[in-house]
């Protein structure tokens, strides 16, 4: 009996070691994103403690119409690494193909026999062209890693992460847009790759549950954007040196174009040429709404950064982009950078073109960068600004929601600290 007990204890220890190894090798930081094809979804994940030389060579995903019927298998994942910030793990990417529109897909990723595998997640595929369905979009900006000791004056993202994670896992989003500045790893001492790991693990309920589309912000610039370029995979329609920083896609009744305000958007440059050509090709019958997003605002009234950001930087961006937006009927521009929430009336040349949101001839500009981060939120605005339709005063964190069909675009801003809707407006055509 003593021998059997000893053997049992040894067996349990060995089992614990094996489970620990599998847990270490289980995919984490799972993110899904659209590709340049409407019937595909890119999946990336990370093994932060497994060097590239030791990474499983046969990793892939299985997927299908239910958790009990994941009857399709992706190709073997591409693998790579980088060393900036002290990273010494392995990053994986594969693509799920032959996806039907407007369906829910369940998937699980890991080594070839799934002995070390992720949780089972599911996501919605985009609607078919000309669909009448209303799509639901989540939006956040300037979200840092959640640190409980930072929980004051908007310094912590925990409320936003938790609320968006719950909504994503409940299937409330078809798509999420991140307008840049993710993790704020550059605010922490090096080596700081663990901050990036922690952030993307915290965000996995969102990033694994619907297409998660993002742009770079100024806090991604550390190490020449290494973490952004290696850990996130957006569609890359161009072939120039900035091709990884801009893209566009159709989603339901909405055409979306994203670009980097960390790089030049001046006429004649790579990004401006892409934006101009992309907007000129939009089929407004298929996608009556056009939404652009990047990190820096074109218009803002933040009292703390009024001169450098809203007047000087904003004016420069407007000089490069505002005529393009008006000529091509861009309905909405989403940004962050300022750690607060405000929105404008439809604008052109620093003047409201209308106080109505019905068939407005001008672009509405939204700053939504109050998800919570180590720098805190910003509480106030230039008083009585004629361009501002709404501004959220105070330090509470929050995020956006958007509901889009062929005739209406409804926007909401949510206070994630107190879990209440603060602002809503509807654009109609």
QUICOR-V527236 format. One record per pair of residues at least 6 apart in sequence whose C-alpha atoms are under 8 Angstrom apart, sorted by the first residue. I is the first residue (numbers start at 1). J is the second residue. D is the distance in whole Angstrom. If there is no record, write none. Layout:
# QUICOR-V527236
I_J_D, I_J_D
This chain:
# QUICOR-V527236
22_115_7, 22_116_5, 23_116_7, 24_47_8, 24_49_7, 25_47_6, 25_49_8, 25_50_7, 25_116_6, 25_117_8, 26_47_7, 26_110_7, 26_116_5, 26_117_5, 26_118_6, 27_45_6, 27_46_6, 27_47_6, 27_109_7, 27_110_6, 27_116_8, 27_117_6, 27_118_5, 28_45_6, 28_46_5, 28_47_7, 28_118_7, 28_201_6, 28_204_8, 29_44_8, 29_45_5, 29_46_6, 29_197_7, 29_200_5, 29_201_5, 29_203_8, 29_204_6, 30_43_7, 30_44_6, 30_45_4, 30_46_7, 30_200_8, 30_201_8, 30_204_6, 30_207_7, 30_208_5, 31_43_6, 31_44_5, 31_45_7, 31_204_7, 31_207_5, 31_208_5, 31_211_8, 31_212_7, 31_232_8, 32_41_7, 32_42_5, 32_43_5, 32_44_6, 32_207_6, 32_208_6, 32_209_8, 32_210_7, 32_211_5, 32_212_6, 33_41_6, 33_42_5, 33_43_7, 33_210_8, 33_211_4, 33_212_5, 33_213_6, 33_233_7, 33_234_7, 34_40_7, 34_41_5, 34_42_6, 34_211_6, 34_212_8, 34_213_8, 34_234_7, 34_235_7, 35_41_6, 35_42_6, 35_234_7, 35_235_5, 36_235_6, 36_236_7, 36_237_7, 36_249_8, 38_126_8, 39_97_6, 39_98_5, 39_99_5, 39_100_6, 39_101_7, 40_95_7, 40_96_5, 40_97_5, 40_98_6, 40_99_6, 41_95_6, 41_96_5, 41_97_7, 41_211_8, 42_93_7, 42_94_6, 42_95_4, 42_96_6, 42_233_8, 43_93_6, 43_94_5, 43_95_6, 43_96_7, 44_91_7, 44_92_5, 44_93_4, 44_94_7, 44_231_8, 44_232_8, 44_233_8, 45_91_6, 45_92_5, 45_93_7, 46_89_7, 46_90_6, 46_91_5, 46_92_6, 47_89_6, 47_90_5, 47_91_6, 48_87_7, 48_88_7, 48_89_4, 48_90_6, 48_91_8, 48_197_7, 49_88_7, 49_89_5, 49_90_8, 50_88_7, 50_89_5, 50_90_6, 51_88_6, 51_89_5, 51_90_6, 52_79_8, 52_80_7, 52_81_6, 52_88_8, 52_89_6, 52_90_5, 55_90_7, 56_111_6, 57_76_8, 57_111_8, 58_76_6, 58_77_7, 58_111_6, 58_112_5, 59_76_6, 59_77_6, 59_92_8, 59_109_7, 59_110_5, 59_111_4, 59_112_5, 60_73_7, 60_74_6, 60_75_6, 60_76_5, 60_77_5, 60_94_7, 60_109_6, 60_110_6, 60_111_6, 60_112_6, 61_73_6, 61_74_5, 61_75_8, 61_94_8, 61_96_8, 61_107_7, 61_108_5, 61_109_4, 61_110_6, 62_70_6, 62_71_7, 62_72_6, 62_73_4, 62_74_6, 62_107_6, 62_108_6, 62_109_6, 63_69_8, 63_70_4, 63_71_6, 63_72_5, 63_73_6, 63_74_8, 63_96_8, 63_105_7, 63_106_5, 63_107_4, 63_108_7, 64_70_4, 64_71_5, 64_72_6, 64_105_6, 64_106_5, 64_107_7, 65_103_8, 65_104_7, 65_105_5, 65_106_6, 66_105_7, 66_106_6, 67_106_6, 67_107_7, 67_120_7, 70_106_7, 70_107_7, 73_96_8, 74_94_7, 74_95_6, 74_96_6, 74_97_7, 75_94_6, 75_95_7, 76_94_7, 77_92_6, 77_93_5, 77_94_4, 77_95_8, 78_92_6, 78_93_5, 78_94_6, 79_90_7, 79_91_6, 79_92_5, 79_93_7, 80_90_6, 80_91_5, 80_92_7, 81_87_8, 81_88_7, 81_89_6, 81_90_5, 81_91_6, 81_230_8, 82_88_7, 82_226_8, 82_230_7, 84_193_8, 84_223_6, 84_226_7, 84_227_8, 85_190_6, 85_191_5, 85_192_5, 85_193_5, 85_223_8, 86_190_8, 86_191_5, 86_192_7, 86_193_6, 87_193_6, 91_230_8, 91_231_7, 99_125_7, 100_125_7, 101_125_5, 101_126_6, 101_127_5, 101_128_5, 102_124_7, 102_125_5, 102_126_5, 102_127_5, 102_128_7, 103_124_6, 103_125_5, 103_126_8, 104_122_7, 104_123_6, 104_124_4, 104_125_6, 105_122_5, 105_123_5, 105_124_6, 105_125_7, 106_120_7, 106_121_6, 106_122_4, 106_123_7, 107_120_6, 107_121_6, 107_122_6, 108_117_7, 108_118_6, 108_119_6, 108_120_5, 108_121_7, 109_117_6, 109_118_5, 109_119_8, 110_116_6, 110_117_4, 110_118_6, 111_117_7, 121_208_7, 121_209_6, 122_208_8, 122_209_6, 122_210_8, 123_171_8, 123_174_8, 123_208_8, 123_209_5, 123_210_5, 123_211_8, 124_174_6, 124_209_8, 124_210_6, 125_174_8, 126_174_7, 126_251_6, 126_252_7, 127_133_7, 127_251_7, 127_252_5, 128_252_7, 129_252_7, 129_253_8, 129_286_7, 130_252_7, 130_253_7, 130_286_6, 130_287_8, 131_252_6, 131_253_7, 132_253_8, 132_405_6, 132_406_7, 133_252_7, 133_405_6, 134_252_8, 134_403_6, 134_404_5, 134_405_4, 134_406_8, 135_173_8, 135_174_6, 135_252_7, 135_403_6, 135_404_5, 135_405_7, 136_172_7, 136_173_5, 136_174_5, 136_175_7, 136_401_7, 136_402_6, 136_403_5, 136_404_7, 137_173_5, 137_174_6, 137_175_5, 137_176_5, 137_177_7, 137_401_6, 137_402_5, 137_403_6, 138_164_8, 138_173_6, 138_175_6, 138_176_4, 138_177_6, 138_399_8, 138_400_6, 138_401_5, 138_402_6, 139_176_6, 139_177_5, 139_178_6, 139_179_8, 139_399_6, 139_400_5, 139_401_6, 139_402_8, 140_177_7, 140_178_5, 140_179_6, 140_368_7, 140_369_7, 140_370_8, 140_371_6, 140_398_8, 140_399_5, 140_400_6, 141_178_6, 141_179_5, 141_180_6, 141_181_7, 141_182_8, 141_335_7, 141_336_5, 141_337_8, 141_368_6, 141_369_4, 141_370_7, 141_371_6, 141_399_8, 142_179_7, 142_180_6, 142_181_5, 142_182_6, 142_336_6, 142_337_6, 142_339_7, 142_369_5, 142_370_6, 142_371_6, 142_372_7, 142_373_7, 143_157_6, 143_181_6, 143_182_5, 143_183_6, 143_184_8, 143_369_8, 143_370_7, 143_371_5, 143_372_5, 143_373_5, 144_156_7, 144_157_6, 144_181_8, 144_182_6, 144_183_4, 144_184_5, 144_185_8, 144_199_7, 144_371_8, 144_372_6, 144_373_4, 144_374_6, 145_156_7, 145_157_7, 145_182_8, 145_183_5, 145_184_7, 145_185_8, 145_195_7, 145_196_8, 145_198_7, 145_199_5, 145_202_8, 145_373_7, 145_374_8, 146_156_5, 146_157_5, 146_158_5, 146_199_7, 146_202_8, 146_373_8, 147_156_6, 147_157_8, 147_158_8, 148_156_7, 148_158_8, 150_156_5, 150_374_7, 152_376_8, 153_376_6, 153_377_6, 153_395_5, 153_396_7, 154_370_8, 154_371_8, 154_372_5, 154_373_7, 154_376_5, 154_377_5, 154_395_5, 154_396_6, 154_397_6, 155_372_5, 155_373_5, 155_374_5, 155_375_6, 155_376_4, 155_377_7, 156_372_5, 156_373_5, 156_374_6, 156_376_7, 157_371_6, 157_372_4, 157_373_6, 157_397_7, 158_372_8, 159_397_7, 159_416_5, 159_417_6, 160_371_6, 160_372_7, 160_397_7, 160_398_6, 160_399_7, 160_416_5, 160_417_7, 161_202_7, 161_203_7, 163_416_7, 163_419_8, 164_206_7, 165_203_7, 165_204_8, 165_205_5, 165_206_5, 166_205_8, 167_173_7, 168_205_7, 168_206_5, 168_209_6, 168_210_7, 169_205_6, 169_206_7, 169_209_6, 171_209_8, 173_210_7, 174_210_6, 174_211_7, 175_210_5, 175_211_5, 175_212_6, 175_213_8, 176_206_8, 176_210_7, 176_211_6, 176_212_5, 176_213_6, 177_212_6, 177_213_5, 177_214_6, 178_212_7, 178_213_6, 178_214_5, 178_215_7, 179_214_6, 179_215_6, 179_216_7, 179_217_7, 179_293_7, 179_294_6, 179_295_5, 179_334_7, 179_335_6, 179_336_6, 179_369_8, 180_214_6, 180_215_5, 180_216_5, 180_217_4, 180_218_8, 180_220_8, 180_294_7, 180_295_5, 180_336_7, 180_337_8, 181_216_7, 181_217_5, 181_218_6, 181_219_5, 181_220_6, 181_295_8, 181_337_8, 182_199_8, 182_217_8, 182_219_7, 182_220_7, 183_195_7, 183_196_6, 183_199_6, 183_200_8, 183_373_8, 184_195_8, 184_219_6, 184_220_8, 184_373_7, 184_374_7, 185_192_6, 185_193_7, 185_195_5, 185_196_6, 185_219_8, 186_192_7, 186_219_6, 186_220_8, 186_222_6, 187_374_8, 188_195_8, 196_227_8, 206_212_8, 213_234_7, 214_234_8, 214_258_8, 215_245_7, 215_246_8, 215_258_7, 215_259_7, 215_260_6, 215_293_8, 215_294_6, 215_295_7, 216_228_7, 216_245_7, 216_260_6, 216_262_7, 216_294_8, 216_295_7, 217_260_8, 217_261_8, 217_262_7, 217_294_8, 217_295_5, 217_296_8, 217_337_8, 218_262_6, 218_295_8, 220_226_8, 220_227_7, 220_228_6, 229_244_7, 234_244_7, 234_247_7, 235_244_8, 235_247_6, 235_248_8, 236_243_6, 236_244_5, 236_245_8, 236_246_7, 236_247_6, 237_243_7, 237_246_8, 237_247_6, 238_244_8, 238_247_8, 238_274_8, 240_270_7, 242_270_7, 242_271_7, 245_259_6, 245_260_6, 246_257_8, 246_258_5, 246_259_4, 246_260_6, 246_271_7, 247_257_6, 247_258_5, 247_259_7, 248_255_7, 248_256_5, 248_257_4, 248_258_6, 248_278_8, 249_255_6, 249_256_5, 249_257_7, 250_256_6, 250_287_7, 252_287_7, 252_404_8, 252_405_7, 253_286_7, 253_287_4, 253_288_6, 253_289_6, 253_404_7, 253_405_6, 253_406_5, 254_287_5, 254_288_6, 254_289_5, 254_290_6, 254_291_7, 254_404_7, 254_405_8, 255_282_7, 255_287_6, 255_288_8, 255_289_6, 255_290_5, 255_291_6, 256_290_6, 256_291_5, 256_292_6, 256_293_8, 257_275_7, 257_278_8, 257_290_8, 257_291_7, 257_292_5, 257_293_7, 258_292_6, 258_293_5, 258_294_6, 259_271_7, 259_293_7, 259_294_6, 260_294_6, 260_295_7, 261_294_6, 261_295_6, 261_296_6, 262_295_8, 264_271_7, 265_271_5, 265_272_5, 265_317_8, 265_320_6, 265_321_8, 266_272_6, 266_320_5, 266_321_8, 267_273_7, 267_320_6, 272_320_8, 272_321_8, 276_324_7, 279_328_6, 280_328_7, 287_406_8, 288_406_6, 288_407_8, 289_330_8, 289_331_6, 289_406_8, 289_409_8, 290_329_7, 290_330_5, 290_331_5, 290_332_7, 291_330_6, 291_331_6, 291_332_5, 291_333_6, 291_334_8, 292_330_7, 292_332_6, 292_333_5, 292_334_6, 293_333_5, 293_334_5, 293_335_6, 294_333_8, 294_334_7, 294_335_5, 294_336_8, 295_334_8, 295_335_5, 295_336_5, 295_337_6, 296_314_8, 296_335_6, 296_336_6, 296_337_6, 297_309_8, 297_310_7, 297_314_6, 297_334_8, 297_335_5, 297_336_7, 297_337_7, 297_365_8, 297_366_8, 297_367_7, 298_310_7, 298_313_8, 298_314_4, 298_315_7, 298_317_6, 298_318_6, 298_365_7, 299_310_6, 299_314_6, 299_315_8, 299_344_8, 299_365_7, 300_306_8, 300_309_8, 300_310_5, 300_314_8, 300_342_8, 300_367_7, 301_310_6, 301_381_5, 301_382_5, 301_385_7, 301_388_8, 302_310_7, 302_338_7, 302_378_8, 302_380_6, 302_381_4, 302_382_6, 303_380_6, 303_381_5, 303_382_5, 304_378_7, 304_380_8, 304_381_8, 305_338_8, 306_382_8, 322_348_7, 322_349_8, 325_363_7, 326_348_7, 326_361_8, 326_362_6, 326_363_7, 329_361_7, 329_362_7, 329_363_8, 330_362_8, 330_363_6, 331_362_7, 331_363_5, 331_364_6, 332_363_5, 332_364_5, 332_365_6, 332_366_8, 333_363_7, 333_364_6, 333_365_5, 333_366_6, 334_365_6, 334_366_5, 334_367_6, 334_368_7, 335_365_8, 335_366_6, 335_367_5, 335_368_6, 335_369_7, 336_367_5, 336_368_5, 336_369_4, 336_370_8, 337_367_8, 337_369_6, 338_367_7, 338_368_8, 338_369_6, 338_370_8, 338_378_7, 339_368_7, 339_369_4, 339_370_4, 339_371_8, 339_372_8, 339_376_7, 339_377_5, 339_378_5, 340_367_7, 340_368_6, 340_369_5, 340_370_5, 340_377_6, 340_378_5, 340_379_7, 340_392_7, 340_393_8, 341_366_7, 341_367_5, 341_368_5, 341_369_6, 341_370_6, 341_391_6, 341_392_5, 342_366_6, 342_367_5, 342_368_7, 342_388_7, 342_389_8, 342_390_6, 342_391_4, 342_392_6, 343_364_7, 343_365_6, 343_366_4, 343_367_6, 343_388_6, 343_389_6, 343_390_5, 343_391_7, 344_364_6, 344_365_5, 344_366_7, 344_387_5, 344_388_4, 344_389_5, 344_390_7, 345_352_6, 345_353_8, 345_354_7, 345_355_6, 345_356_8, 345_357_8, 345_363_8, 345_364_6, 345_365_8, 345_387_6, 345_388_6, 345_389_5, 346_352_6, 346_353_6, 346_354_6, 346_355_7, 346_356_8, 346_357_7, 346_360_6, 346_361_7, 346_362_5, 346_363_5, 346_364_5, 346_365_8, 347_353_5, 347_354_8, 347_362_5, 347_363_5, 347_364_6, 347_365_8, 347_387_7, 348_362_6, 348_363_7, 350_387_7, 351_386_8, 351_387_6, 352_362_8, 352_386_8, 352_387_6, 353_360_7, 353_361_6, 353_362_6, 354_360_6, 354_361_7, 354_362_8, 357_426_7, 357_427_5, 357_428_6, 358_427_6, 358_428_5, 358_429_6, 359_427_7, 359_428_6, 359_429_5, 368_399_7, 368_400_7, 369_399_8, 370_377_6, 370_378_8, 370_396_8, 370_397_5, 370_398_6, 370_399_7, 371_397_5, 371_398_5, 371_399_6, 372_397_6, 372_398_8, 376_395_8, 377_395_5, 377_396_7, 377_397_7, 378_394_7, 378_395_6, 379_392_8, 379_393_5, 379_394_4, 379_395_5, 380_392_8, 380_393_5, 380_394_7, 381_391_7, 381_393_8, 390_423_8, 396_415_7, 396_416_7, 396_417_6, 397_415_6, 397_416_6, 397_417_6, 398_413_7, 398_414_5, 398_415_4, 398_416_5, 398_417_7, 399_413_6, 399_414_5, 399_415_7, 399_416_7, 400_411_7, 400_412_6, 400_413_5, 400_414_6, 401_411_6, 401_412_5, 401_413_6, 401_414_8, 402_409_7, 402_410_6, 402_411_5, 402_412_6, 403_409_6, 403_410_5, 403_411_7, 404_410_6, 407_428_6, 407_429_5, 408_426_7, 408_427_6, 408_428_4, 408_429_7, 409_426_6, 409_427_5, 409_428_6, 410_424_7, 410_425_6, 410_426_4, 410_427_6, 411_423_8, 411_424_5, 411_425_6, 411_426_6, 412_421_7, 412_422_7, 412_423_6, 412_424_4, 412_425_7, 413_421_6, 413_422_6, 413_423_5, 413_424_7, 414_420_6, 414_421_4, 414_422_6, 414_423_7, 415_421_6, 415_422_6
